[in-house]
Amino acid sequence: MRRGRLVTTPRPSVVEARVRFSTRLNYVILPIDWAKFPESLQERGFTFSQRIPAVPVGTGISLEPPVFVARKGNNRLDMNTEKEVFGVEGNNSDEVFSDYVLFEHALRTALSADYEDHVSFFETIGEIKVRGSTNALQASRALYKEKASMFEKLSTIIGESVSPLGFRLASTNSVPISEEWTDLRIEPVVISPGLYFVSLVYRNRKREKCSAFLKNLEDKALKLVLSVEQEIGDALQTRSTLKTVAG
């Protein structure tokens, strides 16, 4: 280990993870056969949190629930039929995508058309708590020491001493409402500031890109925290060296 590095305890580890993979469609009228869809999901191991009501025989219609929820193991499938947003959420990225694929097969069975032509975007979301090699709150405050004068000015304006509480990065060439968007936040967990909260959002029109981002998402979060801590350690070493030279 290099001298002055902040990392002095074991490598970062995941404390808790919530992961979601979803898609948004753009049909004018969602062509799902609600007589087939629940049965198709059940065949793939999903159970339902609600009963879909039947309509009288001879009406020629089916009832479309505005929100539809099913479960499989630790994962939750939710469908907002009004917004045409369908997603699977759980605590393991591999299991989430595996169950999304099963849901996708059921969706294809129930649709009267090929849904790939009606995808607005796919989206991966991860919210992961990480125990780092150093206190997340202390790391957050140490990250921007070179900007201390700016924070002092802001503190003077509001009359209270303030410092950074994490940071946020986003796509360079798009806006948050775009169909292609990346958003990254790393900050201390509010109720447990010694832990890091890593939030990742990735949205893309291509399924393979979104699924690739989802793969090993927990490991990506660990590498992000490790990179931040290494950057802080290097910065502290540089400052210590400069002070020694100046002295």
C-alpha positions as CSV (number, residue, x, y, z in Angstrom):
1,M,0.0,0.0,0.0
2,R,1.3,3.4,-0.9
3,R,2.0,5.9,1.8
4,G,-0.7,8.5,2.5
5,R,-3.4,6.4,0.9
6,L,-6.8,6.7,2.7
7,V,-7.7,3.1,2.1
8,T,-6.5,1.1,5.2
9,T,-9.3,-1.4,5.8
10,P,-10.8,-4.2,3.6
11,R,-12.0,-3.5,0.1
12,P,-15.6,-2.2,-0.4
13,S,-18.5,-4.6,0.0
14,V,-22.2,-4.5,-0.9
15,V,-24.5,-4.0,2.2
16,E,-27.8,-3.8,0.3
17,A,-28.9,-3.6,-3.3
18,R,-32.1,-2.8,-5.2
19,V,-32.0,-3.3,-9.0
20,R,-34.6,-2.8,-11.7
21,F,-34.7,-3.6,-15.4
22,S,-37.7,-2.2,-17.3
23,T,-39.0,-1.1,-20.7
24,R,-41.4,1.5,-21.9
25,L,-43.6,0.9,-24.9
26,N,-45.4,3.3,-27.1
27,Y,-48.6,1.7,-28.4
28,V,-51.7,3.8,-28.9
29,I,-53.7,0.9,-27.5
30,L,-51.8,-1.8,-25.6
31,P,-52.7,-5.1,-27.4
32,I,-52.4,-7.5,-24.5
33,D,-54.7,-10.5,-24.3
34,W,-55.5,-10.4,-20.6
35,A,-57.1,-13.9,-20.8
36,K,-53.7,-15.4,-21.8
37,F,-51.2,-13.2,-20.1
38,P,-51.7,-14.2,-16.4
39,E,-51.7,-17.9,-17.4
40,S,-48.5,-17.4,-19.4
41,L,-46.8,-15.8,-16.4
42,Q,-47.9,-18.5,-14.0
43,E,-46.4,-21.1,-16.3
44,R,-43.1,-19.3,-15.9
45,G,-43.3,-19.3,-12.1
46,F,-44.9,-15.9,-11.3
47,T,-47.6,-15.5,-8.7
48,F,-50.1,-12.7,-8.5
49,S,-50.6,-10.0,-5.8
50,Q,-54.1,-9.4,-7.2
51,R,-57.0,-11.0,-9.0
52,I,-57.8,-9.8,-12.5
53,P,-61.6,-9.5,-12.7
54,A,-63.4,-11.2,-15.5
55,V,-66.1,-9.6,-17.6
56,P,-69.4,-11.2,-18.5
57,V,-69.3,-13.7,-21.4
58,G,-70.4,-12.2,-24.7
59,T,-69.2,-8.6,-24.1
60,G,-66.2,-9.1,-26.4
61,I,-64.0,-7.0,-24.1
62,S,-61.4,-7.6,-21.4
63,L,-60.5,-5.6,-18.3
64,E,-57.0,-4.0,-18.3
65,P,-55.8,-3.3,-14.8
66,P,-54.0,0.1,-14.5
67,V,-51.3,-1.5,-12.3
68,F,-50.5,-5.2,-12.4
69,V,-48.1,-6.8,-9.9
70,A,-46.7,-10.3,-9.7
71,R,-43.8,-12.0,-7.9
72,K,-41.3,-14.7,-8.5
73,G,-39.0,-15.5,-5.6
74,N,-37.4,-12.3,-4.3
75,N,-38.3,-10.4,-7.5
76,R,-41.3,-8.2,-8.2
77,L,-42.8,-7.6,-11.6
78,D,-44.9,-4.5,-12.0
79,M,-46.8,-3.2,-15.0
80,N,-48.3,0.2,-15.4
81,T,-50.6,-0.3,-18.4
82,E,-51.5,3.3,-18.7
83,K,-47.9,4.5,-19.0
84,E,-46.9,1.2,-20.7
85,V,-43.9,0.7,-18.3
86,F,-43.1,-2.8,-17.4
87,G,-40.2,-3.8,-15.1
88,V,-38.7,-6.4,-12.8
89,E,-37.1,-5.4,-9.5
90,G,-35.0,-7.3,-7.0
91,N,-31.8,-7.4,-5.0
92,N,-29.6,-9.3,-7.5
93,S,-28.8,-8.1,-11.0
94,D,-28.5,-11.5,-12.6
95,E,-31.7,-12.8,-11.1
96,V,-33.6,-9.6,-12.1
97,F,-32.6,-10.0,-15.8
98,S,-33.3,-13.7,-15.8
99,D,-36.9,-13.1,-14.6
100,Y,-37.3,-10.2,-17.0
101,V,-36.5,-12.5,-19.9
102,L,-39.2,-14.9,-18.6
103,F,-41.7,-12.0,-18.4
104,E,-40.7,-10.9,-21.9
105,H,-41.5,-14.4,-23.2
106,A,-44.9,-14.2,-21.6
107,L,-45.5,-10.7,-23.0
108,R,-44.7,-11.9,-26.5
109,T,-47.3,-14.7,-26.0
110,A,-50.0,-12.2,-24.9
111,L,-49.3,-9.5,-27.5
112,S,-51.0,-9.5,-30.9
113,A,-48.0,-7.8,-32.4
114,D,-44.2,-7.8,-32.2
115,Y,-43.4,-5.5,-29.3
116,E,-39.8,-4.7,-30.3
117,D,-41.2,-2.2,-32.9
118,H,-43.0,-0.3,-30.1
119,V,-40.2,0.2,-27.6
120,S,-39.4,3.7,-26.5
121,F,-36.5,2.7,-24.3
122,F,-35.1,0.1,-21.9
123,E,-33.9,1.2,-18.5
124,T,-31.6,-0.1,-15.7
125,I,-31.8,1.4,-12.2
126,G,-29.6,0.4,-9.3
127,E,-29.6,1.7,-5.8
128,I,-26.7,0.1,-3.9
129,K,-25.4,0.7,-0.4
130,V,-21.7,0.0,-0.1
131,R,-19.4,-0.2,3.0
132,G,-16.2,1.4,1.8
133,S,-12.7,1.4,3.1
134,T,-13.3,4.8,4.7
135,N,-16.2,6.7,6.1
136,A,-18.4,7.9,3.3
137,L,-19.1,11.3,4.9
138,Q,-15.4,12.0,5.5
139,A,-14.6,10.9,2.0
140,S,-17.2,13.2,0.6
141,R,-15.9,16.2,2.4
142,A,-12.3,15.4,1.4
143,L,-13.1,15.1,-2.3
144,Y,-13.2,18.8,-3.2
145,K,-10.5,20.4,-1.0
146,E,-9.2,22.3,-4.0
147,K,-12.6,24.0,-4.2
148,A,-12.6,25.1,-0.6
149,S,-12.6,28.8,-1.5
150,M,-15.9,28.4,-3.5
151,F,-17.5,26.6,-0.6
152,E,-16.4,29.3,1.8
153,K,-18.1,31.9,-0.4
154,L,-21.3,29.8,-0.5
155,S,-21.2,29.4,3.2
156,T,-20.9,33.2,3.7
157,I,-24.0,33.8,1.5
158,I,-26.2,31.5,3.5
159,G,-24.6,32.1,6.9
160,E,-23.8,28.5,7.6
161,S,-20.7,26.4,7.0
162,V,-21.3,23.9,4.2
163,S,-19.3,21.3,2.3
164,P,-20.0,18.7,-0.4
165,L,-22.2,15.7,0.4
166,G,-21.3,13.4,-2.4
167,F,-21.4,14.1,-6.2
168,R,-23.5,13.5,-9.3
169,L,-22.5,12.9,-12.9
170,A,-24.7,12.6,-16.0
171,S,-24.6,12.2,-19.7
172,T,-22.7,14.8,-21.6
173,N,-24.7,15.0,-24.7
174,S,-28.3,14.4,-23.6
175,V,-30.9,15.7,-21.1
176,P,-32.7,13.9,-18.3
177,I,-35.9,13.4,-20.3
178,S,-34.1,11.8,-23.3
179,E,-34.6,8.2,-24.3
180,E,-30.8,7.8,-23.9
181,W,-29.5,8.9,-20.5
182,T,-26.9,8.0,-17.8
183,D,-27.1,9.3,-14.3
184,L,-24.6,8.5,-11.5
185,R,-24.7,9.6,-7.8
186,I,-22.3,8.7,-5.0
187,E,-23.1,10.1,-1.6
188,P,-23.3,9.1,2.1
189,V,-26.4,7.2,3.1
190,V,-28.5,9.8,5.0
191,I,-29.4,7.6,8.0
192,S,-26.0,5.9,8.1
193,P,-23.4,8.3,6.7
194,G,-20.5,5.9,7.1
195,L,-21.9,4.0,4.1
196,Y,-21.9,5.0,0.5
197,F,-25.2,5.3,-1.5
198,V,-24.5,4.5,-5.2
199,S,-27.4,5.3,-7.6
200,L,-27.1,4.4,-11.2
201,V,-29.6,5.0,-14.0
202,Y,-29.0,3.9,-17.6
203,R,-31.6,4.4,-20.3
204,N,-31.2,3.3,-23.9
205,R,-33.2,2.3,-27.0
206,K,-31.2,-0.9,-27.4
207,R,-31.9,-3.8,-25.2
208,E,-28.5,-5.3,-25.4
209,K,-26.8,-2.1,-24.2
210,C,-29.1,-1.8,-21.2
211,S,-28.7,-5.5,-20.3
212,A,-24.9,-5.1,-20.6
213,F,-25.1,-2.2,-18.1
214,L,-27.2,-4.3,-15.7
215,K,-24.8,-7.2,-15.8
216,N,-22.6,-7.3,-12.6
217,L,-24.1,-3.9,-11.5
218,E,-23.2,-4.6,-7.9
219,D,-19.5,-5.0,-9.0
220,K,-19.6,-1.8,-10.9
221,A,-20.8,0.0,-7.7
222,L,-17.9,-1.5,-5.7
223,K,-15.4,-0.4,-8.4
224,L,-16.9,3.2,-8.4
225,V,-16.5,3.5,-4.6
226,L,-13.0,2.0,-4.8
227,S,-12.0,4.6,-7.5
228,V,-13.3,7.4,-5.4
229,E,-11.4,6.3,-2.3
230,Q,-8.2,5.8,-4.3
231,E,-8.6,9.3,-5.8
232,I,-9.0,10.8,-2.3
233,G,-6.0,8.8,-1.1
234,D,-3.8,10.1,-4.0
235,A,-5.0,13.7,-3.3
236,L,-4.2,13.5,0.3
237,Q,-0.7,12.1,-0.5
238,T,-0.1,14.9,-2.9
239,R,-1.2,17.5,-0.4
240,S,1.0,16.0,2.3
241,T,4.0,16.0,-0.1
242,L,3.4,19.6,-1.0
243,K,3.3,20.6,2.6
244,T,6.5,18.7,3.3
245,V,8.3,20.5,0.4
246,A,6.9,23.9,1.5
247,G,8.0,23.3,5.0
